[in-house]
Amino acid sequence: MAGSGGQKHLRAANRSIKAAGLHESGLDAALVEFLRDSARQIDRLGLDGVSARLISAYLSAQKDLGRAAARKPRVIAPDEPVAAPVEAPKLRAVEESPLEKLRKQKNRAS
């Protein structure tokens, strides 16, 4: 039954694109368009009428989408908790410095 799925694959592709933070005007515009076009063809023909080559290309584009998303810098949402900065430990002198020894000697002499 051709086209019985409506726009199931196109909607899924759009959700993936949105989740990856990609869009049609960015560096990955060709990938986004290819994924959407493939999804439209799959929806139009139905899974029974689609060639194995189209399915393979669609799945490959999905993988490429995941790789493109991994390249993007992660933006922290305003409501996402951020770890507090770690404070550096207080350092203390284990041994008296030569300058400190000289100062003590000078203070004793005066």
C-alpha positions in Angstrom: 0.0 0.0 0.0 1.9 3.0 -1.3 2.0 6.2 0.9 -0.1 4.7 3.7 2.3 6.2 6.3 1.4 9.8 5.7 4.4 12.0 6.7 5.8 9.7 9.3 9.4 9.6 8.1 9.4 13.3 7.2 8.2 14.2 10.7 10.8 11.9 12.2 13.6 13.4 10.1 12.5 16.9 11.1 12.6 15.9 14.8 16.1 14.5 14.3 17.2 17.7 12.5 15.8 19.9 15.3 17.3 17.7 18.0 20.7 18.0 16.3 20.4 21.8 16.2 20.9 21.8 12.4 18.8 23.7 9.8 18.6 24.3 6.1 20.7 27.5 6.0 23.7 26.1 7.9 26.8 24.3 6.8 24.9 21.0 6.7 22.1 22.4 4.5 22.7 19.7 1.8 22.5 16.9 4.3 19.3 18.4 5.8 17.6 18.7 2.4 18.8 15.2 1.3 17.4 13.7 4.5 14.1 15.5 4.1 13.8 14.5 0.4 14.6 10.9 1.2 12.0 10.9 3.9 9.4 12.4 1.5 10.1 9.7 -1.0 9.8 6.9 1.6 6.5 8.4 2.8 5.2 8.7 -0.7 6.1 5.2 -1.8 5.6 3.4 1.4 8.3 1.0 2.8 7.2 -1.8 0.5 7.7 0.3 -2.6 11.1 1.8 -1.7 14.3 0.5 -3.1 17.0 -0.8 -0.8 19.3 1.9 -2.2 17.0 4.7 -1.0 16.7 3.1 2.4 20.5 2.8 2.6 21.0 6.4 1.6 18.4 7.5 4.2 20.0 5.6 7.0 23.4 6.9 6.0 22.1 10.4 6.0 20.8 9.8 9.5 24.2 8.7 10.7 25.8 11.7 9.0 23.3 13.9 10.9 24.5 12.4 14.2 28.1 13.1 13.3 27.2 16.7 12.3 25.5 17.1 15.7 28.5 15.8 17.5 30.7 18.5 15.8 28.5 21.3 17.1 29.6 22.9 20.3 27.2 22.1 23.1 25.2 25.1 24.4 24.0 24.9 28.0 20.3 25.7 28.4 19.5 28.6 30.8 17.7 26.2 33.3 20.5 23.5 33.1 22.5 23.3 36.3 26.1 24.2 36.0 28.8 22.7 38.2 30.3 25.2 40.6 34.0 26.1 39.9 36.4 24.2 42.0 38.4 26.4 44.3 42.2 25.9 44.3 43.6 24.5 47.5 45.4 26.9 49.9 49.1 26.4 49.7 51.3 26.7 52.7 55.0 26.8 52.9 56.5 23.6 54.2 60.0 25.0 54.4 61.1 28.5 55.3 62.3 30.4 52.3 65.9 32.0 52.3 64.3 35.4 52.2 62.2 34.7 55.3 65.2 33.4 57.2 67.1 36.6 56.3 64.2 38.7 57.6 64.0 36.8 60.9 67.8 37.2 61.4 67.5 41.0 60.7 64.6 41.4 63.1 66.6 39.5 65.9 69.6 41.7 65.3 67.7 44.9 65.7 
